[in-house]
Amino acid sequence: MSQRPNTPSPALDPLLPAEIAAACERVGVRKTQMDALSLFVLAILAGAFISLGAMFFTIVLAGTGLGWGPTQLLGGVAFSLGLVLVIIAGAELFTGNTLAVMAWASRKVSTTGVLRSWAIVYVGNFAGALLTVLLVYASDQWQFNGAQVGGLAIDIGARKTALGFGEAVALGILANALVALAVWLSLSARSLPGKVLAIVFPISAFVAGGFEHSVANMYFIPMALFVKAEDAALAASTRDISDLDWGSFFVANLIPVTIGNVIGGAVLVGAVYWFVYLRPQVRPPQPPLDGN
């Protein structure tokens, strides 16, 4: 049987940007219409998956002597595990779900529907992250490499809780612009290797740049708060921990970083691409549902 010449394999034929926009809109509709229990369970998984990426990041960076730049890059590649698991295994991540604004802008979902979805997913992500913190802490993993892992966990949390409010918002915007772009690129890929490759570079860039991701911080900072009670880990830490407490976690980090993440994902990526590809003035007319 003859085949059409020069017909690319679907796996090697990624979606074009306008097609990605349409796919992202469809995904946004589906996510906002999912039943609350399924959405919550998938959100717990996403919180756990991102936490596993954060755990991997901490292990890889503890005690490394490669120099700051290469170390940050290596840590970024390790952290990419989290979003790879979310996209490939299937889970609901708050920062990626900010792209549902595209379906909202097209009036295919309501404001209430989007906010309901975001709220369920955010709480589920937090639950999944905290459960992972408890498991990792109970495993005494912080003692690895002469408690260097625990010391680094404290240093990470101390740095994050010492941020100024405006600084945290800006770092959150930058982080989720890249995370949303990673999700956007993964929608274009039709093969598993293509999706992984689409994820790794944007995520590595956001981690290497020291940007702030709300769901990752739901693991990083609580882990630091648990581990700082351990004398060996505290001795391995190199930072001032005076700002490392639960109040600073919420006020100085989680709230402003979440605000920044919403701006980065919903506005800088979702709203911009909706304006370019999906607004009524540029979108091709849709055929009637009955085919007439």
C-alpha positions as CSV (number, residue, x, y, z in Angstrom):
1,M,0.0,0.0,0.0
2,S,1.4,3.3,-1.0
3,Q,1.6,6.2,1.4
4,R,1.5,9.9,0.8
5,P,5.0,11.2,0.4
6,N,6.4,13.7,2.9
7,T,3.6,13.2,5.4
8,P,5.1,13.8,8.8
9,S,4.5,11.5,11.7
10,P,2.0,12.9,14.1
11,A,4.6,12.6,16.9
12,L,6.9,14.8,14.9
13,D,4.2,17.3,13.8
14,P,3.6,19.6,16.8
15,L,0.7,21.8,17.1
16,L,1.1,25.4,15.8
17,P,0.6,28.3,18.2
18,A,-3.0,29.0,17.1
19,E,-3.8,25.3,17.5
20,I,-2.2,25.3,21.0
21,A,-4.4,28.3,21.9
22,A,-7.5,26.4,20.9
23,A,-6.4,23.3,22.7
24,C,-5.6,25.3,25.8
25,E,-9.1,26.8,25.7
26,R,-10.7,23.3,25.4
27,V,-8.6,22.1,28.4
28,G,-9.7,25.1,30.4
29,V,-13.4,24.2,29.8
30,R,-12.8,20.6,30.8
31,K,-11.0,21.5,34.0
32,T,-13.6,23.9,35.2
33,Q,-16.4,21.4,34.6
34,M,-14.7,18.5,36.4
35,D,-16.4,17.2,39.5
36,A,-15.0,18.6,42.8
37,L,-13.8,15.3,44.2
38,S,-11.9,14.2,41.1
39,L,-10.4,17.7,40.8
40,F,-9.3,17.7,44.5
41,V,-7.7,14.2,44.3
42,L,-5.8,15.2,41.1
43,A,-4.7,18.4,42.9
44,I,-3.4,16.4,45.8
45,L,-1.3,14.4,43.3
46,A,0.0,17.5,41.7
47,G,1.1,18.9,45.1
48,A,2.9,15.7,45.8
49,F,4.5,15.6,42.4
50,I,5.8,19.1,42.6
51,S,7.1,18.3,46.1
52,L,9.0,15.3,44.8
53,G,10.6,17.6,42.3
54,A,11.5,20.0,45.1
55,M,12.9,17.1,47.2
56,F,15.0,16.0,44.2
57,F,16.2,19.6,43.8
58,T,17.3,19.6,47.4
59,I,19.1,16.3,47.2
60,V,21.0,17.2,44.0
61,L,22.2,20.6,45.4
62,A,23.2,19.5,48.8
63,G,27.0,19.7,49.1
64,T,27.7,20.1,45.4
65,G,30.9,21.9,44.4
66,L,30.2,22.7,40.7
67,G,29.9,26.4,41.1
68,W,26.8,28.5,41.4
69,G,25.6,28.6,37.7
70,P,26.0,24.9,36.9
71,T,24.6,24.0,40.3
72,Q,21.5,26.0,39.6
73,L,21.1,24.5,36.2
74,L,21.4,21.0,37.5
75,G,18.9,21.7,40.2
76,G,16.5,23.1,37.6
77,V,16.7,19.9,35.6
78,A,16.1,17.9,38.7
79,F,13.1,20.0,39.7
80,S,11.6,19.5,36.3
81,L,10.6,16.1,37.5
82,G,7.6,17.7,39.2
83,L,5.9,19.1,36.1
84,V,6.9,16.1,34.0
85,L,4.8,14.0,36.5
86,V,2.0,16.5,36.5
87,I,1.7,16.6,32.7
88,I,2.5,13.0,31.8
89,A,0.9,11.1,34.7
90,G,-2.0,13.5,34.9
91,A,-2.7,15.9,37.8
92,E,-4.1,19.4,38.4
93,L,-1.7,22.1,39.3
94,F,-2.8,25.6,40.3
95,T,-0.1,27.5,38.5
96,G,-0.8,25.6,35.2
97,N,-4.5,26.0,35.6
98,T,-4.2,29.8,35.5
99,L,-4.3,29.3,31.7
100,A,-8.0,28.5,32.1
101,V,-8.4,32.3,31.8
102,M,-8.3,31.7,28.0
103,A,-11.6,29.8,28.2
104,W,-13.0,32.4,30.5
105,A,-12.0,35.2,28.1
106,S,-13.8,33.4,25.3
107,R,-16.9,33.2,27.5
108,K,-16.9,29.4,27.5
109,V,-16.7,29.2,31.3
110,S,-18.0,31.5,34.0
111,T,-16.0,33.5,36.5
112,T,-17.4,31.4,39.3
113,G,-16.4,28.2,37.5
114,V,-12.8,29.4,37.1
115,L,-12.5,30.6,40.7
116,R,-14.1,27.4,42.0
117,S,-11.6,25.3,40.1
118,W,-8.6,27.4,41.2
119,A,-9.7,27.2,44.9
120,I,-10.2,23.5,44.9
121,V,-6.9,22.9,43.1
122,Y,-5.0,25.3,45.4
123,V,-6.2,23.7,48.5
124,G,-5.5,20.2,47.1
125,N,-2.0,21.2,46.0
126,F,-1.3,22.4,49.6
127,A,-2.6,19.2,51.0
128,G,-0.5,17.1,48.7
129,A,2.6,19.2,49.5
130,L,2.1,19.0,53.2
131,L,1.6,15.2,53.1
132,T,4.8,14.9,51.2
133,V,6.6,17.1,53.7
134,L,5.5,14.8,56.5
135,L,6.6,11.6,54.7
136,V,10.0,13.0,53.7
137,Y,10.6,14.4,57.2
138,A,9.6,11.1,58.8
139,S,12.1,9.3,56.6
140,D,15.0,11.3,58.2
141,Q,16.2,12.1,54.7
142,W,17.4,15.4,56.1
143,Q,20.3,13.5,57.6
144,F,21.8,12.6,54.2
145,N,25.3,13.7,53.4
146,G,26.1,14.6,57.0
147,A,22.9,16.6,57.4
148,Q,23.8,18.8,54.5
149,V,20.4,18.0,53.0
150,G,18.7,19.3,56.1
151,G,21.0,22.4,56.2
152,L,20.2,23.2,52.6
153,A,16.4,22.8,53.3
154,I,16.7,25.3,56.1
155,D,18.7,27.7,53.9
156,I,16.1,27.5,51.1
157,G,13.2,28.2,53.4
158,A,15.1,31.1,55.2
159,R,15.9,32.8,51.9
160,K,12.3,32.5,50.7
161,T,10.7,33.9,53.9
162,A,13.2,36.9,53.9
163,L,11.8,38.3,50.6
164,G,10.1,41.6,50.5
165,F,6.4,41.6,49.4
166,G,7.1,43.3,46.1
167,E,10.1,41.2,45.4
168,A,8.1,38.0,46.0
169,V,5.4,39.2,43.6
170,A,7.9,39.9,40.9
171,L,9.6,36.6,41.3
172,G,6.3,34.9,41.3
173,I,5.3,36.6,38.0
174,L,8.6,35.4,36.4
175,A,8.2,31.9,37.7
176,N,4.7,31.2,36.4
177,A,5.3,32.9,33.1
178,L,7.8,30.1,32.5
179,V,5.7,27.4,34.1
180,A,2.7,28.4,32.0
181,L,4.9,28.4,28.9
182,A,6.1,24.9,29.8
183,V,2.5,23.8,29.9
184,W,1.8,25.7,26.7
185,L,4.7,24.0,24.9
186,S,3.8,20.6,26.2
187,L,0.3,20.9,24.6
188,S,2.0,21.3,21.3
189,A,4.0,18.1,21.6
190,R,2.3,14.8,20.6
191,S,4.9,12.4,21.9
192,L,6.2,11.6,25.4
193,P,9.8,12.6,24.7
194,G,8.5,15.8,23.0
195,K,6.5,16.7,26.1
196,V,9.4,16.1,28.5
197,L,11.7,18.2,26.3
198,A,9.2,21.0,26.2
199,I,8.9,21.1,30.0
200,V,12.6,20.8,31.0
201,F,14.0,24.0,29.5
202,P,11.4,26.5,30.8
203,I,11.4,24.9,34.3
204,S,15.2,24.8,34.5
205,A,15.3,28.5,33.6
206,F,12.8,29.5,36.3
207,V,14.6,27.4,38.9
208,A,18.0,28.6,37.9
209,G,16.8,32.2,38.0
210,G,15.7,31.9,41.6
211,F,12.1,32.6,40.8
212,E,9.2,31.7,43.2
213,H,6.6,29.1,42.6
214,S,3.7,28.9,45.2
215,V,3.1,25.2,45.1
216,A,6.9,24.4,45.3
217,N,7.0,26.7,48.3
218,M,4.3,24.7,49.9
219,Y,7.0,22.0,50.2
220,F,10.2,24.0,50.6
221,I,9.2,26.2,53.5
222,P,7.2,23.8,55.6
223,M,10.1,21.3,55.2
224,A,12.5,24.0,56.4
225,L,10.2,24.7,59.4
226,F,10.2,21.1,60.4
227,V,13.9,20.5,59.9
228,K,15.1,23.6,61.7
229,A,14.2,21.8,65.0
230,E,17.0,19.4,64.3
231,D,20.3,20.5,65.7
232,A,22.5,18.7,63.1
233,A,20.6,20.3,60.3
234,L,20.7,23.7,61.9
235,A,24.4,23.4,62.4
236,A,24.8,22.7,58.6
237,S,22.7,25.8,57.7
238,T,24.4,29.0,56.6
239,R,21.6,31.5,56.8
240,D,19.9,33.7,59.4
241,I,16.6,31.9,60.3
242,S,15.0,34.8,62.2
243,D,12.3,35.2,59.5
244,L,11.7,31.4,59.1
245,D,8.4,30.9,60.8
246,W,4.8,30.1,59.8
247,G,3.7,33.7,59.7
248,S,6.4,34.7,57.4
249,F,5.7,31.7,55.2
250,F,2.1,32.9,54.5
251,V,2.6,36.7,54.6
252,A,6.0,37.2,53.2
253,N,6.0,34.4,50.7
254,L,2.9,32.4,49.9
255,I,0.4,35.2,49.5
256,P,2.6,37.5,47.3
257,V,4.1,34.6,45.3
258,T,0.5,33.3,44.6
259,I,-0.5,36.8,43.4
260,G,2.6,36.9,41.1
261,N,1.9,33.4,39.8
262,V,-1.6,34.4,38.8
263,I,-0.3,37.4,37.0
264,G,2.4,35.5,35.3
265,G,0.3,32.6,34.1
266,A,-3.1,34.2,33.5
267,V,-2.1,37.6,32.2
268,L,1.4,37.3,30.6
269,V,0.7,34.0,28.9
270,G,-3.0,33.2,28.9
271,A,-4.4,36.6,28.2
272,V,-1.7,37.5,25.7
273,Y,-2.1,34.4,23.6
274,W,-5.9,34.7,23.8
275,F,-5.7,38.2,22.5
276,V,-3.4,37.1,19.6
277,Y,-5.2,33.9,18.5
278,L,-8.7,33.7,20.1
279,R,-10.3,37.1,20.3
280,P,-13.4,37.4,18.0
281,Q,-11.7,39.8,15.6
282,V,-9.0,37.3,14.6
283,R,-10.6,33.9,15.3
284,P,-11.9,32.0,12.2
285,P,-15.7,31.6,12.2
286,Q,-16.8,28.4,14.0
287,P,-19.1,26.0,12.0
288,P,-22.6,25.5,13.4
289,L,-22.9,22.4,15.6
290,D,-25.5,20.8,13.4
291,G,-23.3,21.1,10.3
292,N,-25.7,23.5,8.5
